[in-house]
Amino acid sequence: MRESFQMREGDMEEEDRLRDALKFANACGALTVMERGAIPALPSREAVLNAMLKLVT
């Protein structure tokens, strides 16, 4: 049986939060692969946010 898709209250906000989380994770991954090592290469939250700002501007 095929169900129809219906938007519920709050779905757009949830989707926006998910998109933001995925953008942050993508930036984190991009910065991580530019350094050597695994754990030592993980960027700080501030470094990720700064990198994201540089890409937008």
C-alpha positions as CSV (number, residue, x, y, z in Angstrom):
1,M,0.0,0.0,0.0
2,R,1.3,3.4,-0.9
3,E,1.0,6.2,1.6
4,S,0.7,9.8,0.6
5,F,3.2,12.3,2.0
6,Q,1.7,15.0,4.1
7,M,3.7,17.8,5.8
8,R,3.1,18.1,9.5
9,E,3.6,21.1,11.7
10,G,7.2,21.4,12.6
11,D,8.5,19.3,9.6
12,M,10.1,22.4,7.9
13,E,11.9,23.3,11.1
14,E,13.1,19.8,11.6
15,E,14.3,19.7,8.0
16,D,16.2,23.0,8.5
17,R,17.9,21.6,11.6
18,L,18.9,18.5,9.7
19,R,20.3,20.5,6.8
20,D,22.3,22.6,9.2
21,A,23.7,19.5,11.0
22,L,24.7,18.0,7.6
23,K,26.4,21.2,6.5
24,F,28.4,21.3,9.8
25,A,29.3,17.6,9.5
26,N,30.4,18.1,5.9
27,A,32.6,21.0,6.8
28,C,34.1,19.0,9.7
29,G,34.9,16.2,7.4
30,A,36.5,18.5,4.9
31,L,38.7,20.1,7.5
32,T,39.6,16.7,9.0
33,V,41.0,15.2,5.8
34,M,43.3,18.2,5.3
35,E,45.3,17.1,8.4
36,R,47.3,14.0,9.4
37,G,45.9,11.5,11.8
38,A,42.4,10.8,12.9
39,I,41.6,12.2,16.3
40,P,44.3,14.9,16.2
41,A,42.9,16.1,12.9
42,L,39.4,16.7,14.3
43,P,38.7,20.5,14.1
44,S,37.2,22.5,17.0
45,R,33.6,23.8,16.7
46,E,35.0,27.3,16.3
47,A,37.3,26.2,13.4
48,V,34.4,24.5,11.6
49,L,32.2,27.6,12.0
50,N,34.9,29.9,10.8
51,A,35.5,27.7,7.7
52,M,31.8,27.7,7.0
53,L,31.7,31.5,7.2
54,K,34.6,31.8,4.8
55,L,32.8,29.7,2.3
56,V,29.6,31.8,2.5
57,T,31.3,35.2,2.2
